[in-house]
Amino acid sequence: MANKITVDELKSQKNDFVIIDVRETDELEGGKIDDSIHMPLGLAIRNSKKKQIENLRNKKICTYCGTGYRGNIAADELLKEGFDTVTLDGGYTSWNQS
């Protein structure tokens, strides 16, 4: 199971991570974390299994969604594929409230 990172931890270490937003396109209307990569959950899983994101292999990744559920699934699946991955505790909701 992937570890979680708090909003404060991510904000202080933001430049150390590639941040992946696994929400659906329509959810982006409410905002997103600056410089994050949009890759919906299913696509993130497929991309990792098909070796289409190998350029992220040696980077630290943080996934997030709206509340943390899908972000956690994405982080777990990336972890299974050998990526160094954490998920944002509470998702974009917690980021937006900080």
N, C-alpha and C positions, 0 to 999 in steps of 0.2 A: 504494500500500500504506500502511495506517495505521501511525502511529508507536506505539511501545510506551512505557509508563510503568512505572517500578519501584514496588514496594510502598512504599518509603520516600518516593518522590516523591509518590505518591498520598496517603499519610497526611499529608504536610505541606501538601498543596494540596487536601485532600478537599472543602472548602467551595466550591472553584472549579468543581467538576464535578457534573453529573448522572450518577450511576453506574447503569448498566443491567446487571442480571444476566440473561444469556441462557441459563442452564441450564434444564433441564426441572423441573417442579414437584416430582417425587420427589427431586431432588438437593438441594432446600432444607432437607431434614431435618438435614443436617450443618452447617447454619448459613449465614449470608450476611453481607455487608458491611452494617453499619447504614445505614439511610436509602437503600439501593439500591432501584431499581425492578425488579420481576420482569417480564421480557418475553422469553419463549423465542425462540431464534434465528429460527425461521421467522416468528414474529409480528413481531419487530423489523424484519425485511426487508420483510414485507408492509406494515407500518405506514409505513415510510419511503417506499416506492414509491407507496402510496395517499394520501400526504400527510396521514396521520392523527396524526403527531407533530410537526406544524409548530410547536407551542408550545415545542419544544426547538431550533428552528432557530438561534437566536442564543445558545445556551448551549454550553459545553464539555462533551462527553460522554466518559465512560470506560466501555467495555464489559468484561465479564469472564464467564468460564465456570469450569469445574472446573480445567483445566490451561492454558488459553490458546488452544487451537485454535479453538473456536467463537467465542470473544470476538474473535479476530482476523478471522474471517469477517464477523462482525457489524460490526466497526469499518470494514472495507473497504467493505462494502455501504452503510453510512451515509455514508461519505466520498464514494462515487460519487454519492450523492443530495445532496451539498453540505453535509453536517453537519461540524462541527468535532469530530473524534473521534479518540481514542486507545484502546488496549487495555491491560489490565493484564498485564504480562509474568508468565507462570506461573499466571495465573488465581487462583481462590480458594485453591488449594493453597498457593501462595506467600504469600498474605495471611494464611492461617491459621497458617503456620509462623513468621511474623515476631513 
